Each structure stands twice: as structure tokens, then as C-alpha cells.
Amino acid sequence: MAGLQRRTQRVLVASQILGGLGTATGIALAAVLAKKVSGDEALSGLASTASVAGTAVLSVPLAALMNARGRRAGLVLAYLIGTLGAVVTVVAAAAGNFPLLLVGLAGFGAASSANLQARYAAADLAEPGSRARAISTVVWATTIGAVLGPNIAAPAGRSVAGLGIPEESGPFVWAAGVFLISAVVVHVLLRPDPLLTARELAPAEEQTAEARSIRAGFAAVSASPRARLALVTVAVSHTAMVSVMSMTPVDLEHHGAGIELIGLVISGHIAGMYAFSPVMGRLADRFGRLTVIGLAVGLLACAALLAGTAGGSHAQSAAGLFVLGLGWSAGLVAGSALLTDSVPQAARAAAQGLSDLTTSLSAGIGGATAGLVVATASYAWLNLAAACLLVPLGALALFTRRSTRPQQA
């Protein structure tokens, strides 16, 4: 079983490198492309909203598909939809059609859904005491592609200069090809399926259709205070990150930053998100999920302070975005491990789909609101709003720690 877990992780690592490359290449300029096509800065935040909405819409259907046919089927479908979304985005940019652009970005968001679900696939066959590290290893793998992605946004744009399409849409041309390769890698190599294998090893009485239903996943989360905290942790961490990150390129552009500098800042942010995830995994396995959730709250608050008070300082903005990535990593790894720990094996895929649905919906609202806040108030106010989201999360974490103190934190 240990050999199968290692093989599964290697395949997931390869797909995450590719998926991270495609996602980060496109997302680096999504808000800028939306602003150019729409002609309205207030609408630029809808770029991230459309992307996370695509993730949200697919969360429950993907969970249902994985319940029925395993992780491989769901991941392949998500990458294929991401490929189609990237193509539609390019067509919309060439035509100057903003509604179609949002449709394409929604499809593009399906690849993010695949990247998120891969972390749970890594935990399917992991021992309970090493689940956070298994999750963090796959999250870390995204670093390679995700850090490279924003830095190749500029050459990707120049590569389409003679094709009659906007330079900002070039990254989506490259992303389409990368997502297609990711789908092939998962389809060919992720065998046997980790979720189906884990079910074969579980007690037979846990494997009824009712125990694996979406309703059972909802019931499992509702019945467990720790599962509820896990869901809120991932949702708040992701919402705060998406809201601030999506509008940072626009704020940097206001202060004279070019595409290369924006790409460098976003690369630093993504490095914070992924490169240190193994550290977060080890901390979560060693000191407990709730301790690392507390760390996430502190890091995200620090990030909001740094980014919100940066003004025209590109260096301070970069530092804020890096810390923002660290906070997201702590929240995602610890929250995902805590959710997996807190629900029965049969209900895990459904509960994980519910978590991704909640996360994507809340982040979509945050992304849409972010553009309006920056347009009507300022980027500093956006960071203050993100910091306010952390107050109820911190309170819930403290309450859960006290009410479940006899359990492992």
C-alpha cells in the first residue's frame, strides 16, 4: 500500500506542475484582460469571480462523478473543461465580447477545481498521521508551474502578436495546451484509482450508496464541529486570498508597474502559496490542525496590513502578497486535513465537494466585491475588509479548540 501511495503521489505531482503552470499563466493577467475588454475597471474583479464561479458550479457534479467513478474521471473532465474555457476566453478577447469572456473564464476555472481536488486524492490512501503531509506534497508540486506561469505571461502574450488577438490573451492560448496534457497524464497514469482503492479497503457497511451521497456528506459536516471549522477555514482563507490577489495587478498598474513587474509580484505570491506547503503539512501533523489554523489567521491579517498600507511601494506590496500566500497555504493544508479527519471515509468525497463549493461561492462573491470596493473606495479598504473576515474564523477556531480539547488538536 505504501508503494501505491507513492506512485499515486508522483502522478498527482506531475499533473499539479502542469495544472499550476496553466492556471497561473492565465490568472496573472485575467483582471487586466477583463478591464481591457470591458473598458471598465469596476468590472475587472469579475474575471476572478467568473473563474471561481466555474469552480463552484463544477464542485458538486465533480464530487458526484468521483463518488460514482473515482478521482481519475473527475480530474480528467475538469482539465478538459478548463481547456475549452481557455479557448473560449481567447475567442472572446479577439471579438471584444465581455459576456463571452466571462463564460470562458468560468470554464477556465474548472482547471482550478482539478488542482484543488488533487489534494484530496493524495489523502485517500495516506495514513491518518501523515495526511497533512500528503496533501501538502501535492500542493507544493503546484509551485513549479505556478511560479513560472506569471513570468511567462509576457512571452506568451508576445507569441500571439501576429494573430490579431490581444496580447493579454496569449497566456490562455498556452494554458489550453497545458490543460490538455494534464488530462492525458491523469487519464493514462492514475491507475488504480486512489478513491476506489480506499473504498475497497474500508468496511463494507460504510460503502452503501446512501453513505456516499451528497446528503450524507452534508450531514457529516453538520454533525462535526471540527468539520465545520475545516470548511470555514478553507473558505475564508481562499476568499481573503482571491479578493486581495485579484485586484493587486490593477493596483500595481495604477502605480506604474508593467507586465513583467506584475508577473514577478504574483510569482512571489504563488511561491508563498505553494512552496512552503510541506512546512505547513509537517506543522499540522506535528502540532495539530487547529494550531496551524491559528497561524493562518495571523499570517492573513499581517498580509492585509502590509498590502493595505503599501501605497506606491512595490516592494511592500510584494511582501504583503507573499505573506498572503503563506496564510492561504496554512489554511488550505490544515483545513483540508481536518476535514478529511473529521468525516467518515464513505462521505469524504461528498464532504470535500461541499467544501470546494462553499469555498468557490464565497471567493466568487469576494472577487466580485473586490472590484467594486477598489473602484468606489480604495485597495486599502479592500484589505481592511479581508482582515475583517478573519475575526469570526479566529473566534470559531478558539471555540472549537475549547469544546473539543480532549481530542487531538
C-alpha positions as CSV (number, residue, x, y, z in Angstrom):
1,M,0.0,0.0,0.0
2,A,2.9,2.4,0.7
3,G,4.2,1.8,-2.8
4,L,0.8,2.5,-4.3
5,Q,0.6,5.7,-2.3
6,R,4.0,6.9,-3.5
7,R,3.0,6.1,-7.1
8,T,-0.2,8.0,-6.8
9,Q,1.6,11.0,-5.4
10,R,4.1,11.0,-8.2
11,V,1.3,11.1,-10.8
12,L,-0.6,13.8,-8.9
13,V,2.6,15.9,-8.5
14,A,3.2,15.7,-12.3
15,S,-0.4,16.8,-13.0
16,Q,-0.1,19.6,-10.4
17,I,3.0,21.0,-12.0
18,L,1.2,21.2,-15.4
19,G,-2.1,22.4,-14.0
20,G,-0.4,25.0,-11.9
21,L,1.5,26.3,-14.9
22,G,-1.6,26.7,-17.0
23,T,-3.7,28.3,-14.2
24,A,-1.1,30.7,-13.1
25,T,-0.2,31.8,-16.6
26,G,-3.7,32.8,-17.3
27,I,-4.7,34.2,-13.9
28,A,-1.8,36.6,-13.9
29,L,-3.5,38.9,-16.4
30,A,-7.1,37.9,-16.1
31,A,-8.2,41.1,-14.3
32,V,-6.2,43.2,-16.8
33,L,-7.7,41.4,-19.7
34,A,-11.2,41.9,-18.3
35,K,-10.6,45.6,-17.8
36,K,-9.3,45.9,-21.4
37,V,-12.3,44.1,-22.9
38,S,-15.0,45.7,-20.7
39,G,-13.4,49.2,-20.7
40,D,-14.5,49.5,-17.0
41,E,-12.2,49.0,-14.0
42,A,-15.1,48.2,-11.7
43,L,-15.8,45.1,-13.8
44,S,-12.2,43.8,-13.7
45,G,-12.9,41.9,-10.5
46,L,-15.5,39.8,-12.3
47,A,-12.6,38.0,-14.0
48,S,-11.7,36.1,-10.8
49,T,-15.4,35.9,-9.9
50,A,-16.1,34.1,-13.2
51,S,-13.2,31.7,-12.7
52,V,-14.2,30.8,-9.2
53,A,-17.8,30.5,-10.2
54,G,-16.8,27.9,-12.7
55,T,-15.0,26.1,-9.9
56,A,-18.1,26.4,-7.7
57,V,-20.6,25.2,-10.4
58,L,-18.4,22.1,-11.0
59,S,-17.8,21.2,-7.4
60,V,-20.9,19.2,-6.7
61,P,-21.1,17.5,-10.1
62,L,-17.4,16.5,-9.9
63,A,-18.0,15.2,-6.3
64,A,-20.9,13.1,-7.7
65,L,-18.8,11.8,-10.6
66,M,-15.9,10.9,-8.3
67,N,-18.3,9.2,-5.9
68,A,-19.5,7.0,-8.9
69,R,-16.3,6.6,-10.9
70,G,-13.4,7.7,-8.8
71,R,-10.9,10.6,-8.8
72,R,-9.5,9.9,-12.3
73,A,-12.8,10.6,-14.1
74,G,-13.4,13.8,-12.2
75,L,-9.9,15.2,-12.7
76,V,-9.8,14.4,-16.4
77,L,-13.2,16.0,-17.0
78,A,-12.2,19.2,-15.1
79,Y,-9.0,19.6,-17.1
80,L,-10.8,19.1,-20.4
81,I,-13.4,21.8,-19.4
82,G,-10.5,24.1,-18.4
83,T,-9.1,23.6,-21.9
84,L,-12.3,24.5,-23.6
85,G,-12.7,27.6,-21.3
86,A,-9.2,28.8,-22.2
87,V,-10.1,28.6,-25.9
88,V,-13.4,30.5,-25.4
89,T,-11.5,33.2,-23.4
90,V,-9.2,33.8,-26.4
91,V,-12.1,33.9,-28.8
92,A,-14.0,36.4,-26.6
93,A,-10.9,38.6,-26.2
94,A,-10.4,38.7,-30.0
95,A,-14.1,39.6,-30.5
96,G,-14.1,42.1,-27.7
97,N,-17.1,40.3,-26.2
98,F,-17.1,40.7,-22.4
99,P,-20.0,38.4,-21.5
100,L,-18.4,35.6,-23.6
101,L,-15.1,36.4,-21.9
102,L,-16.7,35.7,-18.5
103,V,-18.1,32.4,-19.9
104,G,-14.6,31.4,-21.0
105,L,-13.1,32.3,-17.6
106,A,-15.8,30.2,-15.9
107,G,-14.7,27.2,-17.9
108,F,-11.1,28.1,-17.3
109,G,-11.8,27.8,-13.5
110,A,-12.6,24.1,-13.9
111,A,-8.8,23.5,-14.0
112,S,-8.5,25.1,-10.6
113,S,-11.2,22.7,-9.4
114,A,-8.9,19.8,-10.6
115,N,-6.0,21.3,-8.8
116,L,-8.0,21.6,-5.6
117,Q,-9.4,18.1,-5.8
118,A,-6.0,16.6,-6.4
119,R,-5.0,17.4,-2.8
120,Y,-7.8,15.2,-1.5
121,A,-6.8,12.4,-3.9
122,A,-3.4,12.5,-2.2
123,A,-5.0,11.8,1.2
124,D,-7.2,8.9,0.0
125,L,-4.5,6.2,0.8
126,A,-2.5,8.2,3.3
127,E,-2.2,7.1,7.0
128,P,-4.1,9.4,9.4
129,G,-0.9,10.7,11.0
130,S,0.6,11.8,7.6
131,R,-2.4,13.1,5.8
132,A,-1.4,16.8,6.1
133,R,2.0,16.0,4.7
134,A,0.4,14.0,1.8
135,I,-1.9,16.9,1.0
136,S,1.0,19.5,1.3
137,T,3.2,17.5,-1.1
138,V,0.7,17.7,-3.9
139,V,0.0,21.4,-3.1
140,W,3.8,22.0,-3.1
141,A,4.1,20.5,-6.6
142,T,2.0,23.4,-8.0
143,T,4.9,25.7,-7.1
144,I,6.9,24.8,-10.1
145,G,4.3,25.6,-12.7
146,A,2.6,28.3,-10.6
147,V,5.8,30.4,-10.1
148,L,6.8,30.0,-13.8
149,G,3.3,30.9,-15.0
150,P,3.1,34.6,-14.3
151,N,6.7,35.1,-15.6
152,I,5.9,33.5,-18.9
153,A,2.8,35.6,-19.3
154,A,4.7,38.3,-21.1
155,P,6.4,36.0,-23.7
156,A,3.0,34.1,-24.1
157,G,1.5,37.5,-25.0
158,R,4.2,38.3,-27.5
159,S,3.8,34.9,-29.1
160,V,0.3,35.8,-30.4
161,A,1.3,39.3,-31.6
162,G,0.8,38.4,-35.2
163,L,-2.5,36.5,-34.8
164,G,-4.8,39.6,-34.4
165,I,-5.7,38.9,-30.8
166,P,-5.0,41.0,-27.7
167,E,-1.6,40.4,-26.1
168,E,-3.2,39.7,-22.7
169,S,-5.0,36.7,-24.1
170,G,-1.8,34.9,-25.1
171,P,-1.4,33.2,-21.7
172,F,-4.8,31.5,-22.3
173,V,-3.6,30.0,-25.6
174,W,-0.7,28.4,-23.8
175,A,-2.9,27.3,-20.9
176,A,-5.3,25.4,-23.2
177,G,-2.4,23.2,-24.4
178,V,-1.1,22.6,-20.9
179,F,-4.5,21.6,-19.5
180,L,-4.9,19.1,-22.3
181,I,-1.6,17.5,-21.5
182,S,-2.7,17.3,-17.8
183,A,-5.8,15.5,-18.7
184,V,-3.8,12.9,-20.7
185,V,-1.3,12.4,-17.8
186,V,-4.1,11.7,-15.3
187,H,-6.1,9.5,-17.6
188,V,-3.2,7.3,-18.5
189,L,-1.2,7.1,-15.3
190,L,-3.6,7.5,-12.3
191,R,-4.3,3.8,-12.1
192,P,-5.6,2.2,-9.9
193,D,-7.8,5.0,-8.8
194,P,-7.0,6.0,-5.2
195,L,-10.5,6.7,-4.0
196,L,-11.9,3.5,-5.3
197,T,-8.9,1.6,-3.8
198,A,-9.5,3.3,-0.4
199,R,-13.2,2.2,-0.6
200,E,-12.2,-1.4,-1.2
201,L,-10.1,-1.4,2.0
202,A,-12.9,0.2,4.1
203,P,-15.6,-1.8,6.0
204,A,-18.4,-3.0,3.7
205,E,-21.1,-1.4,5.8
206,E,-19.7,2.0,5.1
207,Q,-19.9,1.7,1.3
208,T,-23.6,1.9,0.7
209,A,-24.9,4.4,-1.9
210,E,-26.6,6.3,0.9
211,A,-23.4,6.7,2.9
212,R,-21.6,8.1,-0.2
213,S,-24.4,10.6,-1.2
214,I,-24.1,14.4,-1.2
215,R,-26.7,14.4,1.5
216,A,-24.5,12.2,3.6
217,G,-21.6,14.5,3.1
218,F,-23.6,17.5,4.2
219,A,-24.9,15.6,7.3
220,A,-21.3,14.5,8.2
221,V,-20.1,18.1,8.1
222,S,-23.1,19.4,10.0
223,A,-22.6,16.8,12.8
224,S,-18.9,17.6,13.4
225,P,-17.7,20.9,14.9
226,R,-14.3,20.2,13.6
227,A,-15.5,19.5,10.1
228,R,-17.5,22.8,10.2
229,L,-14.3,24.7,11.3
230,A,-12.4,23.0,8.5
231,L,-14.9,24.1,5.9
232,V,-15.0,27.7,7.2
233,T,-11.2,27.8,7.4
234,V,-10.6,26.8,3.7
235,A,-13.5,29.1,2.6
236,V,-12.3,32.2,4.5
237,S,-8.6,31.7,3.6
238,H,-9.4,31.3,-0.1
239,T,-11.8,34.2,-0.1
240,A,-9.4,36.6,1.5
241,M,-6.6,35.5,-0.8
242,V,-8.6,35.7,-4.0
243,S,-10.1,39.1,-3.1
244,V,-6.7,40.8,-2.5
245,M,-4.7,38.9,-5.1
246,S,-7.2,39.6,-7.9
247,M,-7.0,43.3,-7.5
248,T,-3.3,43.6,-6.8
249,P,-2.3,43.7,-10.5
250,V,-4.8,46.6,-11.0
251,D,-3.4,48.5,-8.0
252,L,0.2,47.9,-9.2
253,E,-0.7,49.1,-12.7
254,H,-2.1,52.3,-11.1
255,H,1.3,52.8,-9.5
256,G,3.2,52.4,-12.7
257,A,4.1,48.7,-12.7
258,G,4.4,46.9,-16.1
259,I,3.5,43.3,-17.0
260,E,6.9,42.0,-16.0
261,L,6.8,43.5,-12.5
262,I,3.2,42.4,-12.0
263,G,4.3,38.9,-13.0
264,L,7.2,39.0,-10.5
265,V,4.9,40.1,-7.7
266,I,2.3,37.4,-8.5
267,S,5.1,34.8,-8.7
268,G,6.2,35.7,-5.2
269,H,2.6,35.4,-4.0
270,I,2.3,32.0,-5.6
271,A,5.6,30.9,-4.1
272,G,4.2,31.7,-0.7
273,M,1.0,29.7,-1.5
274,Y,2.8,26.6,-2.6
275,A,6.5,26.4,-1.9
276,F,6.1,26.3,1.9
277,S,3.1,23.9,2.0
278,P,5.3,21.0,3.1
279,V,6.3,23.1,6.2
280,M,2.6,23.7,6.9
281,G,1.9,20.0,6.4
282,R,4.6,19.0,8.9
283,L,3.4,21.6,11.4
284,A,-0.2,20.4,11.1
285,D,0.8,16.7,11.6
286,R,3.2,17.6,14.5
287,F,1.3,20.3,16.4
288,G,-2.3,19.8,15.3
289,R,-4.6,21.2,12.7
290,L,-6.1,23.8,15.0
291,T,-2.7,25.3,15.8
292,V,-1.9,25.8,12.1
293,I,-5.4,27.3,11.5
294,G,-4.4,29.9,14.2
295,L,-1.2,30.5,12.3
296,A,-3.2,31.0,9.1
297,V,-5.3,33.7,10.7
298,G,-2.2,35.5,11.9
299,L,-0.5,35.4,8.6
300,L,-3.5,36.6,6.6
301,A,-4.0,39.5,9.0
302,C,-0.4,40.5,8.6
303,A,-0.7,40.3,4.8
304,A,-3.7,42.6,4.8
305,L,-1.8,45.1,6.9
306,L,1.3,45.0,4.6
307,A,-0.6,45.2,1.3
308,G,-3.2,47.7,2.5
309,T,-0.6,50.2,3.6
310,A,1.8,49.7,0.8
311,G,0.7,52.8,-1.2
312,G,3.1,53.1,-4.1
313,S,5.8,50.8,-2.6
314,H,6.1,47.8,-5.0
315,A,8.4,46.1,-2.5
316,Q,5.9,46.3,0.3
317,S,3.1,45.1,-2.0
318,A,5.3,42.1,-3.0
319,A,5.9,41.3,0.7
320,G,2.2,41.5,1.5
321,L,1.3,39.2,-1.3
322,F,4.0,36.7,-0.3
323,V,2.7,36.6,3.3
324,L,-0.9,36.3,1.9
325,G,0.2,33.2,0.1
326,L,1.7,31.7,3.3
327,G,-1.6,32.3,5.1
328,W,-3.6,30.7,2.4
329,S,-1.2,27.7,2.4
330,A,-1.6,27.2,6.2
331,G,-5.4,27.5,6.0
332,L,-5.7,25.2,3.0
333,V,-3.5,22.4,4.2
334,A,-4.7,22.4,7.8
335,G,-8.3,22.8,6.9
336,S,-8.2,20.1,4.2
337,A,-6.6,17.6,6.6
338,L,-9.0,18.5,9.4
339,L,-12.0,17.9,7.1
340,T,-10.6,14.6,5.9
341,D,-10.0,13.5,9.6
342,S,-13.5,14.6,10.7
343,V,-15.9,12.8,8.4
344,P,-16.4,9.0,7.7
345,Q,-14.5,7.6,4.8
346,A,-17.6,6.9,2.7
347,A,-18.7,10.5,3.0
348,R,-15.4,12.2,2.4
349,A,-15.7,12.8,-1.4
350,A,-19.1,14.4,-0.9
351,A,-17.9,16.5,2.1
352,Q,-14.9,17.6,0.1
353,G,-17.1,18.6,-2.8
354,L,-19.3,20.6,-0.4
355,S,-16.1,22.3,0.9
356,D,-15.0,23.3,-2.6
357,L,-18.5,24.5,-3.5
358,T,-18.6,26.7,-0.3
359,T,-15.1,27.9,-0.9
360,S,-15.7,28.8,-4.6
361,L,-19.0,30.6,-3.9
362,S,-17.6,32.7,-1.1
363,A,-14.5,33.5,-3.1
364,G,-16.6,34.4,-6.1
365,I,-18.6,36.9,-4.1
366,G,-15.3,38.2,-2.7
367,G,-13.8,38.6,-6.1
368,A,-16.9,40.5,-7.5
369,T,-17.0,42.7,-4.4
370,A,-13.2,43.4,-4.6
371,G,-13.5,45.3,-7.9
372,L,-16.4,47.4,-6.6
373,V,-14.5,48.2,-3.4
374,V,-11.4,49.3,-5.2
375,A,-13.3,51.4,-7.8
376,T,-15.5,53.1,-5.2
377,A,-13.2,53.3,-2.2
378,S,-9.6,52.0,-2.5
379,Y,-7.3,49.0,-2.4
380,A,-6.5,49.8,1.3
381,W,-10.2,49.4,2.1
382,L,-10.3,46.1,0.3
383,N,-7.5,44.8,2.6
384,L,-9.4,46.0,5.6
385,A,-12.5,44.1,4.5
386,A,-10.4,41.0,4.0
387,A,-9.0,41.3,7.5
388,C,-12.5,41.6,9.0
389,L,-13.3,38.2,7.6
390,L,-10.7,36.7,9.8
391,V,-12.4,37.7,13.1
392,P,-15.2,35.2,13.0
393,L,-12.8,32.5,11.8
394,G,-10.4,33.1,14.8
395,A,-13.3,33.1,17.2
396,L,-14.7,29.8,15.8
397,A,-11.2,28.2,16.0
398,L,-10.9,29.1,19.7
399,F,-14.4,27.9,20.5
400,T,-13.7,24.6,18.7
401,R,-10.4,24.1,20.4
402,R,-12.1,24.6,23.8
403,S,-15.1,22.4,23.1
404,T,-13.0,19.5,21.7
405,R,-10.0,19.8,23.9
406,P,-9.9,16.1,24.7
407,Q,-9.4,15.3,21.0
408,Q,-6.2,15.8,19.1
409,A,-6.0,19.5,18.0
